[in-house]
Amino acid sequence: MEIVFDTQQEAADFYRRLPSSFRQVTGVLLINSRLAVFPEKTVDYKEFAQLITRYIIEEHEKDWIMTIIKRYYYFTEPEEQVAILNIVSAIFAGEKNDLPQMDALQDRRETIMESLEGILKEHNSFSFESIIRFRLTAYKKALRQYVEIAIDEYKLEQEYQVFIDKLRRIIRAYKPLCEKIEVYDEHPFRLFDDHHRLIRNVQSVRSFYPLLKQWGIEAEPSIVLSLIALAPKQVIVYTDRPEHGMMKTLHRVFEDRVCFVHSTLHLSSENRVSQ
């Protein structure tokens, strides 16, 4: 089998990225801008397809994704392009498996492998450029689907950040009604003032939801909004789940005003005091 590259440099680069064990077993030869490969078994063809797949992803994928972002979705600002690219990269790394429509997407590596199957077994000679131009239609279509999901996530993140910024401005704009609030992460949440008195019916403390509408915020009651209504200078949250989305939102809104304490530590200190 012979693969022809556009340049001698490209052929040499591809050759260097092949594991030495594969080069020895399959007898790979580098001849100017050509690569001669002598796979004997089905497993050799499969491994070679995996190596070509890895090379395509490492060498071309980022540029293709950026082209899709610019050409098909008209994002022209470099910061936006990079942000969307980073979300796509996080999806590929398995860090965003909870996003909608993820289950319907085919693994991009498998898509490339399937596209390579026929050409590797049925052709004695072909150009690498022919693979790039004519064999990766399904893969590039899959990339567009990944980009679409990333763009939806990017827009949601932008809306979320605008929401957080508005909440921060509300806190800064209004006089605190409490010096310190202690929050117990229970069902439901319990709030105590700096005299350790249970705070009841937080929304009645300030005409809060009409105030939110003045800021352009339509939201359902939540622990975050309850705390913003009181706008305390310090928030101490006793919780066993500091990485939960609600806790992260509290941290983003209140920033250095909030402190998280593990619930079990608090209980053990209370027990020591009572003894």
C-alpha positions as CSV (number, residue, x, y, z in Angstrom):
1,M,0.0,0.0,0.0
2,E,1.3,3.4,-0.9
3,I,0.2,6.8,0.4
4,V,1.2,9.9,-1.4
5,F,1.5,13.2,0.4
6,D,1.5,16.7,-1.0
7,T,5.0,17.4,0.3
8,Q,8.1,15.5,1.5
9,Q,7.8,17.4,4.8
10,E,4.2,16.2,5.4
11,A,5.2,12.6,4.6
12,A,8.1,12.8,7.0
13,D,5.9,14.4,9.7
14,F,3.4,11.6,9.4
15,Y,6.1,9.0,9.4
16,R,7.7,10.4,12.6
17,R,4.3,10.2,14.4
18,L,3.9,6.5,13.7
19,P,5.0,4.3,16.7
20,S,8.3,2.6,16.1
21,S,6.7,-0.8,16.9
22,F,4.2,-0.3,14.1
23,R,6.8,0.8,11.6
24,Q,8.8,-2.3,12.4
25,V,6.0,-4.8,12.3
26,T,4.3,-3.5,9.1
27,G,7.6,-2.5,7.3
28,V,6.8,1.2,6.8
29,L,9.2,2.9,4.3
30,L,9.5,6.6,3.7
31,I,10.4,7.4,0.1
32,N,10.4,11.2,-0.6
33,S,6.7,12.3,-0.4
34,R,5.4,8.7,-0.3
35,L,4.9,6.2,2.4
36,A,4.9,2.5,1.7
37,V,3.1,0.4,4.2
38,F,2.8,-3.4,4.2
39,P,0.0,-4.5,6.6
40,E,-0.6,-8.2,6.6
41,K,-3.4,-8.8,9.0
42,T,-6.8,-7.1,9.7
43,V,-5.5,-5.9,13.0
44,D,-2.7,-4.0,11.1
45,Y,-5.2,-2.3,8.9
46,K,-7.3,-1.3,12.0
47,E,-4.2,0.0,13.8
48,F,-3.2,2.0,10.7
49,A,-6.6,3.5,10.5
50,Q,-6.4,4.5,14.1
51,L,-3.0,6.2,13.5
52,I,-4.4,8.1,10.4
53,T,-7.4,9.1,12.5
54,R,-5.2,10.5,15.3
55,Y,-3.0,12.4,12.8
56,I,-6.1,14.0,11.1
57,I,-7.5,15.1,14.5
58,E,-4.2,16.4,15.8
59,E,-3.2,18.1,12.5
60,H,-6.5,19.4,11.1
61,E,-9.4,19.3,13.5
62,K,-8.9,22.6,15.3
63,D,-8.6,24.5,12.1
64,W,-11.7,22.9,10.7
65,I,-13.7,23.6,13.8
66,M,-12.7,27.3,13.7
67,T,-13.7,27.4,10.0
68,I,-17.1,26.0,10.8
69,I,-17.6,28.5,13.6
70,K,-16.7,31.4,11.3
71,R,-18.1,30.3,8.0
72,Y,-21.4,28.7,9.0
73,Y,-22.3,30.5,12.2
74,Y,-20.7,33.9,11.6
75,F,-18.9,34.3,14.8
76,T,-16.2,36.9,13.9
77,E,-14.9,37.9,17.3
78,P,-11.7,35.9,18.2
79,E,-12.8,35.7,21.9
80,E,-16.1,34.1,20.9
81,Q,-14.5,31.7,18.5
82,V,-12.0,30.6,21.2
83,A,-14.7,30.2,23.8
84,I,-16.8,28.0,21.5
85,L,-13.7,26.0,20.5
86,N,-12.9,25.4,24.2
87,I,-16.5,24.1,24.7
88,V,-16.1,21.7,21.8
89,S,-12.7,20.5,23.2
90,A,-14.4,20.0,26.6
91,I,-17.1,17.9,24.9
92,F,-14.4,15.8,23.2
93,A,-12.6,15.4,26.6
94,G,-15.8,14.0,28.1
95,E,-16.3,16.9,30.5
96,K,-19.8,17.9,29.2
97,N,-21.6,14.6,28.8
98,D,-24.7,16.1,30.4
99,L,-25.4,18.5,27.5
100,P,-28.6,18.0,25.5
101,Q,-28.4,15.9,22.3
102,M,-25.0,14.4,23.2
103,D,-26.4,10.8,23.1
104,A,-27.4,11.2,19.5
105,L,-23.9,12.1,18.3
106,Q,-21.6,9.5,16.8
107,D,-18.0,9.3,18.1
108,R,-15.9,11.3,15.7
109,R,-13.0,8.9,15.8
110,E,-15.3,6.0,14.8
111,T,-16.7,8.2,12.0
112,I,-13.2,8.7,10.6
113,M,-12.3,5.0,11.0
114,E,-15.4,4.0,9.1
115,S,-14.5,6.4,6.3
116,L,-11.0,4.9,6.0
117,E,-12.1,1.2,6.1
118,G,-12.7,0.8,2.4
119,I,-9.8,2.9,1.0
120,L,-7.2,1.1,3.1
121,K,-8.2,-2.4,2.1
122,E,-9.3,-1.8,-1.5
123,H,-6.7,0.6,-2.9
124,N,-3.0,-0.1,-3.4
125,S,-2.2,3.6,-3.9
126,F,-4.0,6.8,-2.9
127,S,-3.2,10.3,-1.8
128,F,-3.6,11.7,1.7
129,E,-5.3,14.7,0.1
130,S,-8.0,12.5,-1.4
131,I,-8.8,11.3,2.2
132,I,-9.1,14.9,3.4
133,R,-11.2,16.1,0.4
134,F,-13.5,13.2,-0.3
135,R,-13.6,10.6,2.5
136,L,-14.4,12.8,5.6
137,T,-17.9,14.1,4.7
138,A,-19.5,12.3,7.6
139,Y,-16.8,13.4,10.0
140,K,-17.1,17.0,9.0
141,K,-20.9,16.8,9.3
142,A,-20.4,15.4,12.8
143,L,-18.0,18.3,13.7
144,R,-20.8,20.8,12.7
145,Q,-23.2,19.0,15.1
146,Y,-20.7,19.3,17.9
147,V,-20.2,23.0,17.1
148,E,-23.9,23.6,17.1
149,I,-24.2,22.0,20.6
150,A,-21.2,24.1,21.8
151,I,-22.7,27.3,20.4
152,D,-26.0,26.6,22.3
153,E,-24.0,26.0,25.5
154,Y,-22.0,29.2,24.9
155,K,-25.1,31.3,24.5
156,L,-26.5,29.8,27.7
157,E,-23.3,30.6,29.5
158,Q,-23.4,34.1,28.3
159,E,-27.0,34.5,29.5
160,Y,-26.0,33.0,32.8
161,Q,-23.1,35.4,33.2
162,V,-25.4,38.4,32.4
163,F,-27.8,37.1,35.1
164,I,-25.0,36.8,37.6
165,D,-23.7,40.3,36.9
166,K,-27.2,41.7,37.5
167,L,-27.5,39.9,40.8
168,R,-24.1,41.3,41.9
169,R,-25.1,44.8,41.0
170,I,-28.3,44.4,43.1
171,I,-26.2,43.3,46.1
172,R,-24.0,46.4,45.7
173,A,-26.9,48.8,45.1
174,Y,-28.9,48.1,48.2
175,K,-28.2,48.4,51.9
176,P,-27.6,45.1,53.7
177,L,-30.4,44.1,56.0
178,C,-28.2,41.6,57.9
179,E,-24.6,41.6,58.9
180,K,-24.2,37.9,58.6
181,I,-26.4,35.0,57.5
182,E,-25.9,31.3,58.2
183,V,-27.4,28.9,55.7
184,Y,-28.0,25.3,56.4
185,D,-28.2,23.1,53.3
186,E,-31.2,21.1,54.2
187,H,-34.6,20.5,52.6
188,P,-35.8,23.2,52.6
189,F,-32.8,25.5,53.3
190,R,-32.8,27.2,56.7
191,L,-31.5,30.7,57.2
192,F,-30.4,32.2,60.5
193,D,-29.4,35.9,61.2
194,D,-26.3,37.0,63.2
195,H,-28.2,36.4,66.4
196,H,-28.9,32.8,65.3
197,R,-32.6,33.5,64.9
198,L,-34.5,31.6,62.2
199,I,-35.4,33.9,59.3
200,R,-39.0,33.3,58.1
201,N,-40.7,34.5,55.0
202,V,-37.6,36.2,53.5
203,Q,-39.5,37.6,50.6
204,S,-41.6,39.8,52.9
205,V,-38.6,41.5,54.3
206,R,-38.2,43.6,51.2
207,S,-40.6,44.0,48.2
208,F,-38.1,41.8,46.4
209,Y,-39.7,40.3,43.3
210,P,-41.0,43.6,42.0
211,L,-37.5,44.9,42.5
212,L,-36.1,42.1,40.4
213,K,-38.4,42.9,37.6
214,Q,-37.1,46.5,37.6
215,W,-33.7,45.0,37.0
216,G,-35.1,42.9,34.1
217,I,-35.0,39.6,36.0
218,E,-37.8,37.0,35.9
219,A,-36.9,34.2,38.3
220,E,-38.5,31.7,40.6
221,P,-37.9,31.9,44.4
222,S,-34.6,30.3,45.4
223,I,-32.0,30.3,48.2
224,V,-29.9,32.6,46.0
225,L,-32.7,35.2,45.6
226,S,-33.6,34.9,49.3
227,L,-30.0,35.8,50.3
228,I,-29.9,38.7,47.8
229,A,-33.1,40.1,49.3
230,L,-31.2,40.3,52.6
231,A,-27.9,41.3,51.0
232,P,-25.8,40.3,54.0
233,K,-22.1,41.3,54.3
234,Q,-21.2,37.7,55.1
235,V,-22.8,34.4,54.2
236,I,-21.7,31.1,55.8
237,V,-23.1,28.0,54.2
238,Y,-23.0,24.7,56.0
239,T,-23.1,22.0,53.2
240,D,-21.8,18.7,52.2
241,R,-21.9,19.6,48.5
242,P,-19.8,22.7,47.8
243,E,-19.4,21.6,44.1
244,H,-23.2,21.6,43.5
245,G,-24.5,24.0,40.9
246,M,-26.4,26.0,43.5
247,M,-23.3,26.5,45.6
248,K,-21.3,27.5,42.6
249,T,-23.9,30.1,41.8
250,L,-23.8,31.4,45.4
251,H,-20.1,31.7,45.1
252,R,-20.2,33.6,41.8
253,V,-22.9,36.0,43.1
254,F,-21.5,36.7,46.6
255,E,-17.8,36.2,45.7
256,D,-15.7,36.8,48.8
257,R,-18.7,37.4,51.0
258,V,-19.5,33.7,51.0
259,C,-17.8,30.9,53.0
260,F,-18.5,27.2,52.8
261,V,-18.2,25.0,55.8
262,H,-18.6,21.2,55.8
263,S,-21.8,20.2,57.6
264,T,-20.1,17.4,59.5
265,L,-17.4,19.7,60.8
266,H,-20.1,22.1,62.1
267,L,-22.0,19.3,63.8
268,S,-18.9,18.0,65.5
269,S,-18.0,21.4,66.8
270,E,-21.5,21.9,68.1
271,N,-21.3,18.5,69.9
272,R,-18.0,19.5,71.6
273,V,-19.6,22.7,72.8
274,S,-22.6,21.0,74.2
275,Q,-20.4,18.5,76.1
